[in-house]
C-alpha cells in the first residue's frame, strides 16, 4: 500500500503554531482598529519572540494582509461547505448572504475585520467576493436572476451587506436574523425574483448553528 504523507515534524508544528499565534494577534488588532502598533507589541500579544516574527513575515503589512486573507479563506470555505448541496443558484446566493448577515452579530472579530476592509474586499480574489460573483453568474445563467452586469450586481449586493453590518454593529438591539433576511429579500428582488419568490427563498431553513465554533 502506498504510504501517506509524513506527519509534520516537531519543528514544523512549532512553526505552524507560531504563525497561527501571530495571525491571531493581528486579527485581534485589526478588529480593534489598532494597525499602527510596533512589531514588539504584536509579538507580545502573540506570546512569541521578536525573532520569530521575521521568520514568517517581512513586515507588519504582510502580516495584516495574511490575517485578513486567513479570515476570508476560512469563511469562504465554510460557505462552500454549507451550500454545496443546494441546487438552486438563487438559494445558494441567498444562503451565503443570510449567513453573512448573521456573522456580524455572532462573530464580532471576523465582522470587524470585514467592515474595516469592506471596499477592498469587494474586489478581492479571496473570500466572499469571488464566491458571490460565481453564484450571481450561475443565477443569471440558470434564468433565476435577470441582470445585465454581474460585477455591478456584486457591487450592489456588497454595499447592501456592508451597510447591514454597520447597522447591526451600531444597533445591538436589532434582530440580526430578521434584518439579514429582509435585506436578502430586497437584493433578490433587485436581481429579478418576484416578491413571493424572494420571500420563499429567505424562509428556507439555514444550516444548523454554523457559528458554533469560536
N, C-alpha and C positions, 0 to 999 in steps of 0.2 A: 504494500500500500504506500502511496506517496506520502511523504512527511509534510505536515502543515508548517506554516511559518514559525520560526523560532520566537518564543516569548521575548519581550524586551528585557534587556539586562537591567541590573540594579541601577547602573549609571543612567541608562535611558529613562527608567522610571523616575529617577530623581530629576532629570532634566524636564520631563513632562510635567511633574508636579510644580517645579519652579516656574515654568512658562505659564501654567494654569493659574498660579498664585499671582503673577504679575498682571495677567489679563483680567483676573477678578478684581484686583486693586484698581486697575484702570477703569473698569466698568463702574465701579463704585464712585470714582472721582467724576466720571462723565455724568452719571446720574445726579450728582450733587452740584454739577456746574463748575467744578474745580479743575480746570485744564491747565492753568498756569502755576504748576507746582514743580519743585525741583525733583530730579530723579531720586535723590535721597529719600524724600517723603514717600515716593511710590514704593521704593524697596522696603522702607519701614512698614508701610501698610501691608505689603505682601509678605513681610517677615522673611525676607531673603537678603543676601549680601549685595552690596553695591556692584561688585564684580560680576555677579550673576546676571544683572540686567543686560550688560553688554555682550554676554554670551548668547543672548536671544534676540536683542533688538539694537539697532544702530542709534535710535533716537526716541524721544517721547512721542513724537508724531507717528512713528512707525508702530509703537505700542498701542496708541489710541486707535489707530486705523485697524489694527488686528483685533482690538477689543470690540469695536463696532461690527466688524466682519463676523466675529465669533457669534455675536447675538443674532445677526441676520441669518447666518447659515443654520444655526440651531433651530431658530423659529421657523425658517423656511422648510427645513426637513420635517419638522413636526406637522406643518400644514400639509405637506405632501403625503405623509403617512395617514393623516386623519381624513383626507379627501380621496384617497386612491380608489376607493370602491364606489364612488359616485359617478353615475353615467351622464347625468345632465350637466353640461358645462356651466349653465346659469346657476345651478345649485352649488357646483364646485366653487365658483367665484363668490357666491353669497356666503357659503360656509366659512371661507377664509376671511371674508370681510367681517362677518358677525363675530368670529373668534377673536380677531384682532381688536375689534371694538371692546371686547371684554378684557383683553390683555391690559388696557390702560388702567384699569382699577385693580386687577388681580395680580399683576406682575409689575410693581412700581419701578423697579430698577430698569427692566427692559423698556418699559414705556417711556421713561425719562430719556433713555438713550435714543429711542426712535424719535421723540419730539425734538430733542436737541439737534438731530441730524436730518430732520424731515425733508427739506428741499433737496438735499444731496441724495437722499435715499430713493427719491422718485426716478432718478436717472442711473441708479446703481445697477450693476450686473449681478449683484448678490442679494439674497433675501427675498423681500416681498415684491419688489417692482417687477422682476422678470417673470415671476410666477403669476402675478396678476395680469401682466400683458399676455402671457400664454393663455390664460383662462378667458380673457376678453376676446382674443382672436379665435379661440375654439368656439366660444359662444356665437360669434359672428358667422363662422364657417358653418355651424350647425343651424343657422337661421333663428337662433334664440335671441340674439342681440341685433338690432338694426342700427349699426353705427358705420360711419364712413371712414373714421380715423381712429385706429386702436390706441395710438400713442396719446392722442388728445383725450380719449375716454379714460386712459390710465391717469393722466394728469388731473382730470376732473374727480375721479374716484379717490385719488391720493389726497387731493386737497380736502375733500369731504372727510376722509379718515383722520387726517391731522387736526382738522377743526373739531371733530368729535373728541379726539384725545385731549385736546386742550380744555374743552368744555368739561369733560369728566374730571380732569385733574383739578380744575379751578372750582368745581362744584361737587364736593364729595357726597352730598345728599341725593344727587341724581341717580336714577336707576340705570346702571350701565348696560344691562341686558336689553331693557326696553329701548333705550336710546340707540344702541348699536343696531338693533333690528329695524328701528324706524329709519335710520339713515340708509341702511342697506336697501330697504324697500324703495326709498327715493332714488338711489343710484340705479337699481334695476329698472325702474320706470323710465329713468332718463335714457337707459340703454335700449328701451323699446318694449319691455314687458308691460302687460296691462296691469292695472292696479290689483286685480284679483290674483293674477299670476304671481306678482311680486309678493303679495301678502302670503300666498300659499307657500312659496319657496321659503320665506322667512319664518314660517311656523313649523317647518320640518325640524325634527329633533337634531340637536347637535351631539357630537361625540361626548361621552361621559367624562366629566372633570378633566379636561386636557391640561389644566394649570395646577394639577395636584402637587407636582414636584416643585420645590423652591428653585 
